[in-house]
């Protein structure tokens, strides 16, 4: 088999007309010629950091969608399902991925649970991490979110890092805003990457101390605009990753359109493409081809580098996508899940007023970071949602036990009526809901309980929902079906007055205790500045 086109050689930094001859799973030869048409041939793209579960698709369904974007592999941290199902969840991801030719490179989730300040469905200690790291399918120790554990010499945290080092597997980091001596100690422990940089200065400091930076551009966390000048100053130590990408975005773009946009802005096509091919392959030691003789034939054929419309995608010499049609299918396997709680009633989410100022979570569109705001005291026996002040009730309910829900207040979502809820709530994936009316909030939570996982929108007793039957966070249906249903529900939330571009995605991070500053777990309000619980009322 021979493919002709303008070959983008990221090693010699040149583009030339030529033929790529494929024999079996590998490239036998690349020959230059005088003319080879107008199409371009690039190495297959690799997402350097992604949680497949956040697409709400199983690995097999994700692969079907991703190959249409020229993506042939992903460095995937399965800690979302691991926090629910433990080792069983990781095994599910590996086995489901095997149904496709797509190259999934999974990591051993380092933080299950993400913290000890929330209720998760599983725990992976050093013994379990060793078992995972010894597997051929596990390529690295996934993001060490417990940066306080590293800084303060937590024995178990350091043991996990040491295990990865002893097995010569890379260690991914997660250190939002960390700097100075604390950052030096974190990196000195052996942590090699970070995907949480939100400013150029933060990224430059981490790079100066020996870290590689994964520039994140997903559905909620979007840092490419702030960090793109790293392509001019530090191109060899940056990678490109989604972290979390929802299905409706995956229908429109993956890495392909990020790359084409950067090229249109004048960044070097060789550096930009290398950040999604060469750099992750070399850092993680991946078995992915880089468009050289002898490499696996992993490549994409595109119309133009400035548009990056993908015409063909090849993996191991197999054409997996051809001009609009995916060349393989994925059959759903048996669903796995862990969901044990019962419904709630409105009395459980009432907040008695003690007459003091209270803490608010202040959320921002397109950001994972929140701020703590002290709101003035209010009148009345109960503290309730106030749409005029954009003060809404937020509830987190433990999905694994019948414990009382945690209740607080949040600003930034802008709802004028109704409520919405989901069991996609990083990282423990308890039920999270925001709303105006206590009854609508309870109804939304109870719909998630009834479905044993999913998303729901309720307004004046009228409910719309979608089920996520796999671990309560993924669907086994095709991407286009999940995307359509997700977009419909997101539209309903916006109709209720929500200001967020991706309301469910932003909601899902309001319980993530490892991202500053104020979040709500199923056990209460948590401030990451001192890594401890804080009371609702600031007396």
matplotlib code that plots the C-alpha trace (Angstrom):
import matplotlib.pyplot as plt

x = [0.0, 1.4, 0.1, 1.1, 1.1, 3.1, 5.0, 5.4, 8.8, 8.9, 12.4, 14.1, 11.7, 10.7, 7.7, 8.2, 6.1, 6.6, 5.2, 4.8, 5.0, 3.2, 3.9, 2.0, 1.8, 4.8, 6.2, 8.6, 9.9, 9.4, 10.4, 10.6, 9.1, 8.5, 4.8, 2.4, -0.8, -2.1, -2.9, -0.6, 0.5, 1.3, 2.0, -1.0, -2.0, -1.7, -3.6, -0.9, -3.3, -6.9, -9.5, -11.5, -14.4, -15.0, -16.1, -19.0, -18.0, -16.4, -12.9, -14.3, -16.8, -14.3, -11.9, -14.6, -15.0, -11.4, -10.0, -12.1, -10.0, -6.7, -6.1, -4.4, -3.6, -4.0, -2.2, -5.1, -5.5, -8.5, -8.7, -12.4, -13.6, -10.9, -12.4, -15.7, -14.6, -11.0, -8.9, -12.1, -12.6, -9.1, -9.4, -12.7, -11.0, -8.2, -10.5, -12.9, -10.1, -8.8, -12.0, -10.5, -7.2, -6.8, -3.7, -4.8, -1.8, -3.2, -1.7, -1.9, -4.2, -2.0, -4.8, -7.7, -9.3, -8.2, -8.2, -9.2, -11.8, -14.5, -16.2, -15.0, -15.9, -12.5, -8.9, -5.7, -2.8, 0.9, 0.3, -2.4, -0.3, 2.6, 0.3, -0.9, 2.6, 3.9, 1.3, 2.5, -0.7, 0.2, 2.8, 3.1, 2.0, -0.9, -1.2, -0.1, -2.8, -2.0, 0.7, 0.5, 1.3, 4.4, 5.5, 4.9, 6.5, 3.4, 4.8, 2.2, 2.5, 6.3, 6.1, 3.9, 6.4, 9.3, 7.5, 7.1, 10.8, 11.9, 10.0, 11.3, 7.9, 7.2, 5.3, 2.7, 2.0, -0.9, 0.2, -2.0, -0.4, 2.5, 5.7, 8.9, 10.3, 7.1, 7.4, 11.1, 10.3, 7.4, 9.6, 12.5, 10.4, 10.5, 7.4, 8.0, 4.9, 2.2, -1.0, -2.5, -0.5, -2.9, -0.3, 2.9, 4.8, 3.7, 4.7, 8.0, 8.9, 8.0, 10.0, 13.0, 13.0, 13.0, 9.3, 7.5, 4.3, 1.2, -0.9, -4.5, -7.4, -10.6, -14.2, -13.8, -10.0, -8.7, -5.1, -3.9, -4.4, -2.4, 0.4, 0.8, 3.9, 5.7, 5.8, 8.3, 10.4, 10.3, 8.8, 10.7, 9.2, 5.6, 2.8, -0.9, -3.7, -7.5, -7.6, -11.5, -13.4, -17.2, -18.8, -20.3, -16.8, -15.3, -17.8, -16.4, -12.7, -10.0, -6.3, -6.7, -8.3, -6.0, -3.1, -4.5, -5.4, -1.9, -0.4, -2.8, -1.4, 2.1, 3.5, 5.9, 3.9, 6.8, 6.8, 3.0, 2.6, 5.6, 3.7, 1.0, 3.2, 7.0, 7.1, 4.6, 6.0, 9.5, 8.5, 6.2, 8.0, 5.0, 4.7, 3.3, 4.7, 6.3, 6.3, 9.7, 10.8, 10.4, 7.8, 4.3, 2.2, 0.2, -0.6, -3.3, -4.0, -5.3, -6.4, -4.3, -2.3, -4.1, -7.5, -6.6, -9.7, -8.9, -9.5, -7.8, -6.5, -4.2, -3.2, -0.6, -1.1, -4.9, -7.1, -9.4, -11.1, -11.8, -13.4, -16.2, -16.5, -15.0, -13.7, -14.4, -17.2, -17.3, -19.8, -20.7, -19.7, -21.4, -21.7, -20.0, -21.3, -21.3, -24.3, -25.9, -27.6, -31.3, -33.3, -33.3, -36.1, -36.2, -35.9, -32.4, -31.1, -32.6, -30.1, -31.0, -29.9, -27.7, -27.7, -24.0, -22.2, -21.7, -19.2, -19.9, -18.2, -17.5, -17.3, -16.1, -16.9, -14.2, -12.2, -11.7, -10.5, -13.0, -12.7, -14.1, -16.4, -18.0, -21.6, -23.4, -25.9, -29.5, -32.8, -35.2, -35.2, -33.6, -30.8, -32.2, -31.2, -31.4, -31.6, -31.2, -27.8, -27.0, -26.7, -27.7, -27.9, -25.4, -25.7, -23.4, -24.8, -22.6, -23.6, -22.0, -23.9, -27.0, -25.4, -26.8, -26.1, -23.7, -25.2, -23.6, -24.1, -22.5, -22.3, -21.6, -24.1, -26.9, -30.0, -33.3, -35.4, -35.1, -32.1, -29.7, -27.7, -25.2, -23.2, -20.2, -18.4, -14.7, -13.1, -15.2, -18.3, -20.9, -24.1, -23.8, -26.7, -27.3, -30.6, -33.1, -36.0, -35.3, -38.0, -36.4, -33.0, -34.3, -36.1, -32.9, -30.8, -33.5, -33.6, -29.8, -30.4, -33.2, -31.0, -28.0, -26.0, -26.6, -27.6, -30.9, -32.6, -35.7, -37.9, -41.2, -41.4, -40.8, -37.7, -35.4, -32.5, -30.0, -28.6, -24.9, -25.0, -21.3, -20.1, -22.6, -20.2, -20.2, -22.6, -22.1, -23.9, -22.2, -20.7, -23.2, -26.1, -24.5, -23.5, -27.0, -28.6, -25.9, -26.4, -30.1, -29.8, -27.1, -29.5, -32.3, -29.9, -29.1, -32.8, -33.0, -30.6, -27.3, -24.3, -21.8, -20.7, -20.5, -22.7, -22.5, -18.7, -18.2, -20.6, -18.6, -15.5, -17.3, -16.5, -12.9, -10.9, -7.5, -8.3, -8.3, -9.9, -13.3, -15.2, -17.9, -17.4, -20.1, -18.6, -18.8, -17.1, -13.3, -10.7, -7.5, -5.5, -5.2, -6.4, -9.1, -12.9, -14.4, -17.8, -20.6, -21.1, -18.1, -18.8]
y = [0.0, 3.4, 6.8, 9.9, 13.5, 16.4, 14.7, 16.7, 15.6, 16.9, 15.4, 17.2, 20.1, 20.0, 19.4, 17.5, 15.6, 11.9, 8.4, 6.5, 2.7, 0.6, -3.1, -4.8, -2.6, -0.5, 2.0, 0.2, 3.3, 7.0, 8.2, 11.8, 12.6, 15.7, 16.0, 14.2, 16.3, 18.8, 16.6, 16.5, 13.5, 13.9, 11.5, 10.3, 12.7, 11.7, 13.4, 13.7, 13.9, 12.9, 11.2, 9.3, 9.0, 12.8, 12.3, 10.3, 7.6, 4.2, 3.9, 2.0, 4.7, 7.4, 5.7, 5.7, 9.5, 10.4, 8.7, 11.0, 13.9, 12.3, 11.0, 7.6, 7.4, 8.9, 9.0, 8.3, 8.5, 6.3, 7.8, 8.8, 5.2, 4.1, 6.3, 4.5, 0.9, 0.6, -2.0, -3.3, 0.1, 0.2, -3.3, -2.3, 0.6, -1.6, -4.3, -2.0, -0.2, -3.5, -3.8, -1.1, -0.5, 2.8, 3.1, 3.7, 4.2, 4.0, 5.2, 3.9, 6.3, 7.7, 9.3, 7.0, 8.6, 12.0, 13.1, 11.7, 14.5, 13.0, 9.6, 7.6, 4.1, 2.6, 2.9, 2.1, 1.8, 1.0, -2.7, -2.1, 0.6, -1.9, -4.5, -1.9, -0.5, -4.0, -4.4, -3.9, -1.8, 0.7, 3.2, 5.7, 6.8, 9.1, 12.7, 13.0, 15.4, 15.1, 17.7, 18.5, 14.8, 15.2, 18.4, 17.1, 13.7, 11.5, 7.9, 6.3, 9.1, 8.9, 5.1, 5.2, 7.6, 5.4, 2.3, 4.1, 5.1, 1.6, 0.3, 3.2, 4.6, 8.4, 10.2, 12.8, 15.8, 18.1, 21.2, 24.2, 27.5, 25.7, 27.8, 28.5, 26.0, 23.9, 23.4, 22.6, 19.8, 18.5, 18.3, 17.0, 14.0, 12.8, 14.3, 15.2, 16.9, 19.3, 20.1, 22.7, 25.8, 28.8, 31.5, 31.8, 32.8, 29.6, 27.4, 29.1, 28.5, 24.9, 24.4, 26.2, 23.6, 20.7, 20.0, 19.4, 21.3, 19.7, 22.6, 21.8, 22.8, 20.9, 21.7, 23.4, 24.0, 26.1, 27.3, 27.3, 31.0, 31.9, 29.4, 29.3, 31.4, 28.4, 27.1, 29.9, 29.6, 26.0, 23.8, 20.7, 20.4, 21.0, 18.6, 19.1, 17.5, 17.7, 16.6, 16.6, 16.9, 16.5, 14.6, 17.7, 19.2, 15.9, 16.0, 19.3, 19.1, 17.3, 18.1, 18.7, 22.1, 23.3, 22.5, 24.2, 27.3, 27.6, 27.2, 29.9, 32.2, 31.7, 29.1, 26.6, 23.6, 21.4, 22.5, 22.4, 18.9, 17.6, 18.6, 16.1, 13.4, 13.4, 14.9, 12.5, 9.5, 10.3, 11.2, 8.2, 5.7, 5.0, 2.5, 5.0, 5.8, 9.2, 8.9, 7.4, 4.2, 1.3, 3.1, 1.8, 3.2, 5.7, 8.7, 11.1, 12.6, 16.1, 18.7, 21.6, 22.3, 25.6, 23.9, 20.3, 18.6, 14.9, 12.7, 9.5, 8.1, 5.0, 2.9, 0.1, 0.2, -0.2, 2.6, 3.3, 6.4, 7.2, 10.4, 10.6, 6.9, 5.1, 1.7, -0.2, -0.5, -1.0, -3.3, -2.3, -4.8, -5.4, -2.2, -1.9, 0.4, 1.1, 3.1, 2.4, 5.5, 6.2, 9.3, 12.5, 14.8, 18.6, 18.6, 17.2, 20.2, 23.1, 25.5, 27.1, 30.8, 31.7, 35.3, 35.4, 36.1, 32.9, 31.5, 31.4, 29.4, 31.9, 30.0, 31.3, 30.3, 28.2, 27.9, 25.0, 27.4, 29.0, 31.7, 32.0, 35.0, 36.0, 37.0, 39.3, 37.9, 37.6, 37.7, 34.8, 31.4, 29.7, 30.7, 30.1, 30.7, 34.3, 34.7, 38.5, 38.1, 35.0, 33.0, 29.4, 26.3, 23.6, 20.0, 17.0, 13.6, 10.5, 8.0, 5.1, 5.3, 6.7, 9.6, 13.1, 15.5, 18.4, 21.8, 25.2, 28.2, 29.2, 32.2, 32.4, 30.0, 32.5, 30.2, 32.0, 28.9, 25.1, 22.8, 20.5, 17.6, 14.9, 12.0, 13.2, 15.1, 14.9, 12.9, 10.7, 11.2, 11.7, 13.4, 17.2, 19.6, 23.3, 25.0, 27.6, 25.5, 22.9, 20.7, 20.9, 20.2, 17.1, 15.9, 16.3, 14.4, 11.7, 11.3, 10.6, 8.0, 6.4, 6.1, 5.0, 7.6, 10.3, 14.0, 15.7, 19.0, 19.9, 22.9, 23.2, 19.5, 18.7, 16.4, 15.7, 13.3, 11.0, 7.8, 7.1, 3.4, 2.7, 3.5, 6.4, 8.5, 7.0, 5.8, 2.8, 4.6, 6.3, 9.8, 11.5, 10.2, 11.1, 14.5, 15.3, 14.4, 16.3, 19.4, 19.2, 19.1, 21.9, 24.0, 23.4, 24.6, 27.8, 28.3, 28.5, 31.4, 29.7, 31.8, 29.0, 27.9, 24.3, 24.2, 20.5, 20.4, 23.4, 21.8, 18.6, 20.4, 22.1, 19.1, 18.7, 19.4, 19.5, 22.6, 25.9, 27.6, 26.7, 23.5, 21.3, 17.6, 15.2, 16.0, 19.8, 23.0, 22.6, 25.3, 24.3, 27.2, 25.4, 22.0, 21.7, 21.9, 25.3, 26.1, 27.5, 30.5, 32.8, 33.8]
z = [0.0, -1.0, 0.2, -1.7, -0.5, 1.0, 3.8, 7.0, 8.3, 11.9, 12.4, 9.5, 9.7, 6.0, 3.9, 0.6, -2.0, -1.5, -1.2, 2.0, 1.4, 4.0, 4.5, 7.2, 10.3, 9.5, 7.1, 4.7, 3.0, 2.3, -1.1, -2.4, -5.7, -7.9, -7.3, -5.0, -5.1, -2.6, 0.5, 3.5, 5.5, 9.2, 12.0, 13.9, 16.7, 20.4, 23.2, 25.9, 28.8, 28.9, 31.1, 28.6, 31.1, 30.8, 27.2, 28.8, 26.3, 26.8, 25.3, 22.3, 21.6, 22.2, 19.6, 17.0, 17.4, 17.8, 14.7, 12.6, 14.0, 13.0, 16.6, 16.8, 20.5, 23.9, 27.2, 29.4, 33.2, 34.2, 37.7, 37.2, 37.0, 39.4, 42.1, 41.6, 40.8, 41.8, 39.9, 38.3, 36.6, 35.3, 33.9, 32.2, 30.4, 29.2, 27.9, 26.3, 24.5, 23.1, 21.0, 18.7, 16.8, 18.7, 20.9, 24.5, 26.8, 30.3, 33.6, 37.1, 39.0, 41.8, 43.9, 44.6, 46.5, 45.3, 48.9, 52.3, 52.6, 50.4, 50.0, 47.1, 45.9, 46.1, 47.3, 45.5, 47.9, 47.1, 46.7, 44.1, 42.3, 42.1, 40.4, 37.9, 37.1, 36.4, 33.7, 30.1, 29.4, 32.1, 30.9, 33.7, 37.2, 36.5, 37.9, 41.5, 42.6, 46.2, 46.1, 49.8, 50.4, 48.3, 50.0, 53.5, 52.9, 53.1, 53.2, 50.9, 48.3, 48.2, 48.0, 44.9, 43.2, 44.2, 42.7, 39.4, 39.4, 40.2, 37.2, 35.0, 34.3, 34.1, 36.8, 35.9, 38.0, 39.0, 40.8, 40.1, 41.2, 43.0, 43.0, 44.9, 47.4, 47.5, 43.7, 43.9, 46.4, 44.3, 41.2, 43.3, 44.3, 40.7, 39.2, 35.5, 34.0, 34.8, 32.9, 35.4, 34.3, 33.7, 33.2, 31.2, 34.3, 36.1, 33.1, 32.7, 36.3, 36.1, 32.9, 34.4, 37.2, 34.8, 34.2, 30.9, 30.5, 28.9, 27.6, 28.4, 26.1, 27.0, 27.6, 30.9, 31.4, 28.5, 28.8, 25.2, 24.7, 27.8, 27.1, 23.3, 23.3, 24.8, 21.2, 20.5, 23.6, 24.8, 22.0, 22.9, 26.4, 25.8, 24.9, 24.0, 25.9, 26.5, 30.1, 30.0, 26.8, 26.5, 23.6, 21.8, 21.5, 20.3, 17.5, 16.4, 17.1, 19.0, 18.7, 14.9, 15.1, 17.9, 15.7, 12.6, 14.7, 16.0, 12.5, 11.2, 13.9, 12.6, 15.0, 13.5, 12.1, 13.0, 16.7, 16.9, 15.4, 17.4, 20.7, 19.8, 18.3, 18.9, 22.3, 24.0, 22.2, 23.4, 27.0, 27.7, 25.5, 23.3, 20.6, 18.1, 14.7, 13.8, 10.1, 9.5, 7.8, 10.2, 12.4, 12.9, 10.2, 12.4, 10.3, 9.1, 5.7, 5.8, 3.2, 4.5, 7.6, 8.2, 8.2, 9.2, 7.8, 8.2, 5.2, 6.3, 9.5, 9.7, 12.7, 12.4, 8.6, 8.9, 7.4, 10.3, 8.9, 5.2, 4.1, 6.7, 7.4, 10.4, 9.3, 12.5, 15.0, 18.8, 20.5, 24.0, 26.7, 30.1, 32.1, 35.5, 38.2, 41.9, 43.1, 46.5, 47.9, 48.4, 47.5, 49.5, 50.7, 50.8, 54.6, 54.3, 52.3, 54.4, 55.9, 59.2, 59.4, 62.3, 61.3, 60.4, 57.1, 55.1, 52.6, 48.9, 46.2, 43.4, 40.1, 36.7, 33.1, 31.5, 34.8, 37.2, 39.9, 42.3, 44.9, 48.4, 49.0, 52.3, 51.7, 54.1, 56.6, 55.4, 57.1, 57.8, 59.5, 56.5, 54.1, 50.6, 47.0, 45.9, 42.1, 42.3, 44.0, 42.0, 45.2, 44.5, 46.7, 45.9, 47.2, 47.1, 48.0, 48.7, 46.0, 47.8, 51.2, 52.7, 54.4, 54.7, 51.8, 52.2, 51.4, 50.6, 48.3, 45.0, 42.7, 39.0, 37.4, 37.2, 37.3, 37.6, 38.2, 38.4, 39.1, 37.5, 38.8, 37.7, 38.9, 37.0, 39.8, 39.9, 41.3, 43.5, 41.3, 44.0, 43.0, 42.7, 42.1, 41.9, 41.9, 43.0, 44.4, 47.1, 45.6, 42.1, 43.6, 45.4, 42.3, 40.2, 42.8, 43.0, 39.2, 39.3, 42.1, 40.0, 36.9, 39.0, 37.3, 34.7, 34.2, 35.0, 34.6, 36.6, 36.4, 38.4, 38.6, 35.0, 34.5, 31.6, 32.0, 30.4, 31.8, 32.1, 32.7, 32.8, 36.4, 36.4, 34.3, 30.8, 28.2, 25.9, 23.0, 20.1, 20.5, 18.3, 20.3, 23.7, 22.3, 21.1, 24.4, 26.4, 24.2, 24.7, 28.5, 28.5, 26.4, 29.0, 31.8, 29.8, 29.3, 33.1, 33.0, 33.4, 32.2, 31.9, 28.4, 29.6, 32.7, 33.4, 32.8, 35.2, 37.7, 37.7, 39.1, 42.0, 44.2, 43.1, 46.3, 44.6, 42.6, 44.5, 46.3, 47.8, 46.9, 48.3, 49.0, 50.3, 53.8, 53.6, 52.4, 51.8, 51.4, 49.6, 51.0, 54.3, 52.9, 55.5, 56.0, 56.8, 58.2, 56.1, 58.4, 58.9, 62.4]

ax = plt.figure().add_subplot(projection="3d")
ax.plot(x, y, z, "-o")
ax.set_aspect("equal")
plt.show()
